[in-house]
Amino acid sequence: MKVLAFFEYYLGYLARFFMPKRYEFEKKNLNETGARSFKLDGFKADIVFEFSSEGEFQRIKYLLDDLLRESDFKCELVFCSPSVEKIVLDYYKLFPDKIRYYRLTNLLRGSAFLTRWVSAKKLVMVQYDFFPQLLNLRSMMEKMILISPKVDKIGFYKSWCLSFFDLFLLDEPSESHAFKNKDTIIGSLRELVIIDRKKKSRDVLISTLPWFAEFEKKVLNNSERKIIFGNYWHDEFSYIDIGDFPTVDDVLVIVPHELDNQQAQQIIKDLKSVSRVSQSESPDYAKNIFLFSVKGVLCELYQYFDLAYIGGGFERNVHSLLEPFLAGCYCVSGENVDKSNEYKMIMNQAPDRIEIHSKINIDSIIQKVLKNRGNIPALNTDTSWYREFKSYLSGIEAKKFSSI
């Protein structure tokens, strides 16, 4: 560990001259109020959370929201990627007295170094950031917990890193084989986030889109077949045969992964009768294909549809399958699902609710979906694992927590 920390320290110091943008990113820790250590104000955080990406932050957000309801709870957020910076800063503004944040420093040294900043005695990490400076916190911690660890390709170094942790929160029972003789809890925080968003979905859509109530009444409540293309990339269009869909009684909603104007124009050109909508652009109800140029509402939209095609499975890695699945959609995607834990979760719980193909025929799949409409098995909503996990984090007996 000392050897790794040595190389990380000095190579990082040299790298600052070749990575000025990263250095300036980390330097913000020195002059922002939210990045000020609790220690300097005589306080101590209850838990420090570490994550890299927006997806990893969203994975733990339900837990954070829940813990922050406690009047005296304080937490520290350590993040690595600039991509999640704005989200962390916005979250801090909601709880300025309860949160401190820290950009993980690989180049900046001295008084801003992590071990001098952290005050908590419990560390929760998400997935796989096994940087030596994070593992070096072991000597300061009473507990170290890893959420959703990657269980594939566990070699010597990764196995050694995993030995630092006291508890693993696993998405699936099938993953427990990699953690024999280790304390594990089976449960997905990601599921809780999606279920919570689903409960609030209509209110969110109506507040975000001034025209949504009318769209719901005129289109979503009166269409025979309802299909949504979520996290859509138009360069995958050649893999999708939509046939005669949609007819006059159907609706197709397309939500791109990126709000790119050039891609939007290509979609409108290739699919012809397309109405592009945004927060300020209302639908053209003479059309039945709607291109949503709106960010942050895809999860809320899924519950209105019978079939969801999820993008990324042909050219990249498939995007979230769990969101449409938990919303009650039949899911279909391209074959690039090998890296998706969500695909494995769905296959273990309801393999008859998802299909992957090298070429997708929308018409044949939607016919099958409609034929079996009403026979979708109930989802497993047991959340006792969450009470157990929260009890482990807080030290409070699980029976004192109300059900989710």
C-alpha positions in Angstrom: 0.0 0.0 0.0 2.8 2.5 0.9 4.6 1.7 -2.4 1.4 2.3 -4.4 0.6 5.5 -2.5 4.2 6.7 -3.1 3.9 6.3 -6.9 0.4 7.8 -6.9 1.6 10.8 -5.0 4.7 11.7 -7.0 3.5 10.7 -10.4 0.4 12.7 -9.8 2.5 15.7 -8.8 4.4 15.5 -12.1 1.3 14.9 -14.1 -0.2 18.3 -13.0 2.0 20.0 -15.5 0.6 17.8 -18.3 -3.0 17.9 -17.2 -3.7 21.6 -16.3 -7.5 21.2 -16.7 -7.6 18.4 -14.1 -5.4 20.4 -11.8 -7.7 23.4 -12.0 -10.7 21.1 -11.4 -9.1 19.7 -8.2 -7.9 23.2 -7.1 -11.5 24.3 -6.6 -11.4 22.3 -3.3 -9.3 25.0 -1.8 -11.7 27.9 -2.1 -15.3 26.6 -2.1 -17.4 26.7 1.1 -18.9 23.3 0.3 -15.5 21.7 0.0 -14.4 22.9 3.4 -13.7 20.0 5.7 -16.2 19.4 8.6 -13.1 19.1 10.8 -12.3 22.7 10.4 -15.6 23.7 11.9 -15.4 21.2 14.8 -17.9 18.7 13.2 -17.7 15.0 12.2 -19.6 13.4 9.3 -21.5 10.2 9.9 -20.6 8.6 6.5 -18.3 9.5 3.5 -19.6 8.3 0.1 -17.4 7.9 -2.9 -18.5 7.7 -6.5 -17.3 8.6 -10.0 -20.2 9.1 -12.4 -23.7 10.5 -12.4 -25.0 7.0 -12.7 -23.2 6.0 -9.5 -24.5 9.0 -7.7 -28.1 8.2 -8.8 -27.6 4.7 -7.5 -27.1 6.0 -4.0 -29.3 9.1 -4.1 -32.3 7.3 -2.6 -30.2 6.3 0.4 -28.7 9.8 0.7 -32.2 11.4 0.6 -33.4 9.0 3.3 -30.4 9.5 5.6 -30.5 13.3 5.2 -34.0 13.3 6.6 -32.4 12.6 10.0 -32.0 16.0 11.7 -28.4 15.5 12.9 -27.0 13.4 10.0 -24.0 14.7 8.1 -22.2 13.2 5.1 -19.2 13.8 2.9 -19.3 13.2 -0.9 -16.1 12.4 -2.7 -16.3 12.3 -6.5 -13.8 11.7 -9.2 -15.3 12.8 -12.5 -16.0 16.4 -13.6 -19.2 15.0 -15.3 -20.9 14.7 -11.9 -19.7 18.0 -10.5 -22.8 20.1 -11.2 -25.1 17.5 -9.7 -23.1 17.3 -6.5 -23.0 21.1 -6.2 -26.7 21.4 -6.7 -27.3 18.6 -4.2 -25.1 20.5 -1.7 -27.3 23.6 -2.1 -30.2 21.6 -0.8 -28.4 20.6 2.4 -25.6 23.1 3.0 -25.4 22.4 6.7 -25.3 18.6 6.2 -23.1 18.0 3.2 -19.4 18.6 2.3 -18.0 17.5 -1.0 -14.5 16.8 -2.3 -13.1 16.3 -5.7 -10.8 13.3 -5.5 -7.2 14.8 -5.9 -4.8 12.9 -8.0 -2.7 15.9 -8.9 -3.2 18.5 -6.1 -1.4 17.8 -2.9 -0.6 19.4 0.5 -3.4 20.4 2.9 -6.2 19.3 0.5 -5.1 15.6 0.6 -8.0 13.2 1.2 -6.9 11.7 4.6 -6.7 15.2 6.1 -10.1 16.1 4.8 -12.3 13.2 5.7 -13.9 13.2 9.2 -16.3 10.2 8.9 -15.5 6.7 10.3 -17.6 4.9 7.7 -16.9 4.7 4.0 -19.4 3.7 1.3 -18.0 3.2 -2.2 -19.9 2.5 -5.4 -18.7 -0.1 -7.8 -14.9 0.0 -8.5 -12.8 3.1 -7.8 -9.9 1.3 -6.1 -7.5 4.2 -6.0 -4.7 3.7 -3.4 -5.6 6.9 -1.6 -9.1 5.6 -1.0 -8.0 2.2 0.2 -5.5 4.0 2.5 -8.6 5.3 4.4 -9.0 1.8 5.8 -6.9 2.6 8.9 -9.3 5.5 9.7 -12.5 3.6 9.1 -14.7 1.6 11.5 -16.6 0.2 8.4 -16.0 0.1 4.7 -18.9 -0.9 2.4 -18.9 -1.5 -1.3 -22.1 -1.1 -3.3 -22.7 -3.0 -6.6 -19.2 -4.3 -7.0 -18.1 -5.6 -10.4 -17.8 -9.4 -10.0 -16.3 -10.3 -13.3 -12.6 -10.8 -13.8 -11.5 -10.7 -10.2 -7.8 -11.1 -10.4 -5.1 -10.8 -7.7 -5.2 -7.0 -7.4 -8.9 -6.7 -7.4 -9.2 -9.5 -4.9 -6.7 -7.7 -2.6 -8.7 -4.5 -2.9 -12.0 -6.3 -2.0 -10.4 -7.6 1.2 -10.5 -4.0 2.6 -14.3 -4.1 2.8 -16.5 -5.3 5.6 -19.8 -5.6 3.7 -20.9 -5.9 0.1 -24.3 -4.8 -1.2 -24.9 -7.0 -4.2 -27.6 -6.5 -6.9 -28.2 -10.2 -7.5 -28.0 -13.5 -5.4 -25.9 -15.0 -8.3 -23.1 -12.6 -7.5 -22.6 -14.0 -4.0 -20.3 -16.8 -5.2 -17.5 -14.2 -5.6 -17.8 -13.2 -1.9 -17.6 -16.4 0.0 -16.8 -15.9 3.7 -17.7 -12.2 3.3 -20.7 -10.3 4.7 -23.2 -9.6 2.0 -26.7 -8.1 1.6 -28.7 -8.7 -1.6 -30.6 -5.7 -2.9 -30.6 -2.9 -5.5 -30.6 0.7 -4.4 -31.2 1.5 -8.1 -34.5 -0.2 -8.0 -35.6 1.9 -5.0 -34.7 5.1 -6.9 -36.7 4.0 -10.0 -39.8 2.9 -7.9 -39.7 6.3 -6.1 -39.5 8.2 -9.4 -42.4 6.1 -10.8 -44.6 7.1 -7.9 -44.1 10.8 -8.6 -43.9 10.5 -12.4 -47.2 12.1 -13.5 -46.6 15.1 -11.2 -43.1 15.5 -12.5 -44.2 15.4 -16.2 -47.0 17.8 -15.7 -44.8 20.3 -13.8 -42.0 20.0 -16.4 -44.1 20.0 -19.6 -47.0 22.5 -19.6 -48.8 20.6 -22.3 -48.4 17.1 -20.9 -51.9 16.7 -19.4 -53.4 17.4 -22.8 -50.9 15.0 -24.4 -51.8 12.3 -21.9 -55.6 12.8 -22.6 -55.4 13.0 -26.4 -52.6 10.6 -27.2 -51.5 8.3 -24.4 -55.0 7.4 -23.2 -56.4 6.9 -26.8 -53.7 4.8 -28.5 -54.1 1.1 -29.3 -50.3 0.3 -29.4 -47.9 2.5 -27.4 -44.1 2.1 -28.0 -41.3 4.2 -26.7 -37.7 4.3 -28.0 -35.7 5.3 -24.9 -32.0 6.4 -24.8 -32.2 6.3 -28.6 -29.3 6.6 -31.0 -30.4 7.1 -34.6 -27.3 5.3 -36.0 -29.0 2.1 -34.7 -32.0 2.7 -36.9 -30.9 0.2 -39.6 -31.2 -2.6 -37.0 -34.9 -1.8 -36.3 -37.7 -2.8 -38.7 -40.8 -0.7 -37.8 -42.8 -2.0 -40.7 -46.2 -0.2 -40.9 -45.9 1.0 -37.3 -47.3 3.3 -36.2 -50.8 3.3 -37.8 -53.3 6.1 -37.1 -54.3 4.4 -33.8 -50.8 3.9 -32.5 -48.2 6.2 -30.9 -44.4 6.1 -31.0 -42.4 8.3 -28.7 -38.7 8.8 -29.2 -36.4 10.0 -26.4 -32.8 10.4 -27.7 -29.9 9.7 -25.4 -28.4 13.1 -26.4 -30.2 16.2 -27.4 -28.4 16.7 -30.7 -30.0 18.9 -33.3 -28.3 17.2 -36.2 -29.6 13.8 -35.0 -33.1 15.2 -34.5 -33.2 16.5 -38.0 -32.2 13.1 -39.3 -34.9 11.3 -37.3 -37.5 13.7 -38.6 -36.3 13.1 -42.2 -36.2 9.3 -41.9 -39.5 8.8 -40.0 -41.5 11.5 -41.9 -44.5 12.3 -39.7 -42.7 13.4 -36.6 -43.7 16.1 -34.1 -40.7 17.5 -32.2 -41.6 18.6 -28.7 -39.8 20.4 -25.9 -40.7 22.3 -22.7 -41.7 25.2 -24.9 -42.8 23.3 -28.1 -46.2 21.7 -27.9 -47.2 18.5 -29.8 -48.7 18.5 -33.3 -51.7 16.2 -32.6 -52.1 15.5 -36.4 -49.0 13.3 -36.1 -48.4 10.2 -34.1 -44.6 10.1 -33.8 -43.3 12.4 -31.1 -39.6 13.3 -30.7 -39.0 14.4 -27.1 -36.2 17.0 -27.0 -36.5 17.1 -23.2 -33.9 16.0 -20.6 -34.6 14.1 -17.4 -38.1 12.7 -18.0 -37.5 9.3 -19.7 -37.9 7.3 -16.5 -41.2 9.0 -15.8 -42.5 8.4 -19.3 -41.9 4.6 -19.4 -45.0 3.7 -17.4 -47.3 4.9 -20.2 -46.1 2.4 -22.8 -46.5 -1.3 -23.6 -43.2 -1.8 -25.3 -39.8 -0.1 -24.8 -36.9 -0.3 -27.2 -33.7 0.6 -25.2 -30.9 2.1 -27.2 -27.2 1.3 -27.0 -27.5 -2.4 -27.5 -26.2 -2.4 -31.1 -23.4 0.1 -31.3 -22.4 0.6 -27.6 -23.5 -0.8 -24.3 -27.2 -0.9 -23.7 -28.6 1.9 -21.5 -30.9 1.4 -18.5 -33.1 -1.6 -18.9 -34.3 -1.5 -15.3 -36.3 1.8 -15.7 -38.7 0.5 -18.4 -38.8 -3.0 -16.8 -39.9 -1.6 -13.4 -42.4 0.7 -15.1 -44.2 -2.4 -16.6 -42.9 -2.3 -20.1 -41.9 -5.2 -22.2 -38.3 -4.5 -23.1 -36.3 -5.1 -26.2 -32.7 -4.3 -27.1 -29.8 -5.1 -29.3 -27.4 -7.9 -28.2 -24.7 -5.8 -26.6 -25.9 -6.5 -23.0 -22.9 -8.4 -21.6 -21.8 -5.5 -19.3 -25.4 -4.8 -18.0 -26.1 -5.9 -14.5 -29.6 -4.8 -15.1 -30.1 -7.3 -17.9 -28.9 -10.1 -15.5 -31.3 -8.9 -12.8 -34.3 -8.9 -15.2 -33.3 -12.4 -16.6 -33.2 -13.7 -13.0 -36.6 -12.2 -12.1 -38.7 -12.2 -15.3 -36.9 -13.5 -18.4 -40.2 -13.5 -20.3 -40.3 -9.7 -20.1 -37.2 -9.0 -22.2 -35.8 -9.9 -25.6 -32.5 -9.2 -27.3 -32.1 -9.4 -31.1 -29.6 -8.8 -33.8 -32.4 -7.3 -35.8 -35.6 -6.0 -34.2 -39.1 -6.4 -35.8 -41.3 -4.0 -33.9 -44.6 -5.2 -35.4 -44.1 -8.9 -34.4 -42.9 -8.1 -30.9 -45.8 -5.6 -30.1 -48.3 -8.2 -31.3 -47.0 -10.7 -28.8 -46.9 -8.0 -26.1 -50.6 -7.1 -26.7 -51.6 -10.7 -26.8 -50.2 -11.2 -23.3 -51.3 -7.9 -21.9 -52.7 -8.3 -18.4 -50.6 -11.4 -17.8 -47.4 -9.6 -16.7 -46.2 -11.2 -13.4 -46.0 -9.0 -10.3 -42.6 -7.6 -9.4 -40.8 -8.6 -6.3 -41.1 -5.5 -4.0 -39.6 -6.9 -0.8 -37.5 -4.2 0.7 -36.5 -5.8 4.0 -33.0 -5.9 2.7 -32.9 -2.1 2.7 -33.9 -1.9 6.4 -31.1 -4.4 7.2 -28.6 -2.4 5.1 -29.6 1.0 6.7 -29.4 -0.6 10.1 -25.8 -1.7 9.3 -24.9 1.8 8.3 -26.4 3.6 11.2 -26.1 1.1 14.0 -29.9 1.4 14.7 -31.9 -1.7 14.9 -33.7 -2.5 11.7 -37.1 -2.9 13.4 -37.1 0.9 14.2 -37.2 1.7 10.5 -40.6 1.9 8.8 -41.2 -0.1 5.6 -40.3 1.6 2.4 
